[in-house]
Amino acid sequence: MKSILQYSMAIAQKSASFYLVPVLFFAYVLTQRSQQLNWFSFAGFMLSLLFLSIPILIWALWSESRSLARPAFWSRWSVAFILYPAILMFMLGLQPLFLSVITQGNLAHAWGGGSIVALFFLAELLLSLALMANERWRERPRFRPIADWNIRRLAVVLLALFAFGIILISNYFQDTVRDLPVGGKLLLYLWAVLQTFIVFSTYYVIYYVHHHWLFNRLLQRGGLLHYALGTIGFLLLFVPLQNVFISLFPAVHQYKIHPVGIVPEVLSDLNFSLPLIFFLLTLPFIVVVEWYRRQRALTVLEKEKTATELQLLKQQINPHFFFNTLNNLYAMSLTQEQETPEVILKLSDLMRYVIYQGQKEAVSLQQELDYLRGYLDLQSLRLHQQLDLKFDVDIADAELRIPPLLFVILVENAFKHGIEPAEDPAFLHLSLQQEGAVVAFHCTNSKAPKVVVPAYSGIGLSNLKRRLAVRFPERHELSLKDDANRFTASIKLTL
């Protein structure tokens, strides 16, 4: 049972499952039209529409699981949403009745000669365009103003559409303008639409007070009792005033677009019912809006926290490298070695990289590789013992972007704890490999058998672990292995 539930949840999370929404909606519409309001009728229509949707569902699953080129993507889309419905509707003569479970009586009549099926395919097509547009808005910053329309703009658009629609379908309006010329009809229609827009815009006041005062203040600060008392008081005070204002518009009485035009008493039960229903319907919308705002605020705070933490970790890494290198240079200056000027020059190049490139979010893989080679050259100049140094590089994309100063920590520890204390010849074997989005760095160095390497302590490794955890959560592997005569460290990243 648990596995079935998990499998169902996994399917529901796929975007292809959204194409089942029109199936359920039109199955409900067909059930209502059939006048046989039972589960058997609903299931029959649902299975019929599901059968009709097979090419659409196949396209949705295919496009979600594969990255298709634009010609292939749109060709498959055209077949699923245009060519297939056209063939079904025209070649079969608009007669999908054979798909219904019961093809007699009201169930057969409910299909409406295929008109409902045509609307069903139109809804699926518009849904696919809306889902693709939504993905495009999310991926491209220039579309954000459209995707993030605020509630006021959305309310104006919906209210305007409602005003244009309710006047157009009003029988009272049609009776009034039946004998008027086209110009007169248009002027009277626009005048009625304007009045309707103003009348129903008063309901935005109910939403605004509900959201910003009753919900955000009274409910969240004072509790349920304050919220209930505030709601009752607000509705009893505002609704009569609202109905008085609405009754001033002639269109309300002429075209019966509001209950006030039917029952003129502003305190009647009918005139209270519409504001109360609207008030109750805004509650789930407000809950969703507040949840979305808080989730977005938490996301922004988490990003800011992560960026700040990474910056602090980088600032801790830079002095660590700087002091280690200066200590080495100080020792060389005391012995007046000839390589000292060359070391100073290389140190300047390395510090320039640390200061300027190290503060960036990402650098190219080639830049990080050049920095590691410069660091190895600097260390090789000052070493007195023999060192077997190998650095194998196998990268396919040198311009791949990675965070700076990740790998040098392992190399620093190799010199500090393994190579420098050794009296015998030492070895350091490094490898950097990249294939696709996977980058792997391996560092193996010798160490004296009696030397204890503090592998799991120190500011360098601690910061490295934290940076990897913050920057690559569940997309990195850090391996540290301490043997008797060698120490191995590996980093594997999935970018």
Helices and strands as residue ranges (DSSP letters): H 2-12, G 15-19, H 20-34, H 39-52, H 54-65, H 70-78, I 79-83, H 84-86, I 87-91, G 96-99, H 105-109, G 112-114, H 115-139, G 141-143, H 144-147, H 151-168, H 171-177, H 182-209, I 210-222, H 224-246, H 250-255, G 259-261, H 269-334, H 340-352, I 353-357, E 363-364, H 365-382, E 387-395, E 401-402, H 408-413, I 414-419, E 426-435, E 438-446, H 459-471, E 476-482, E 486-494
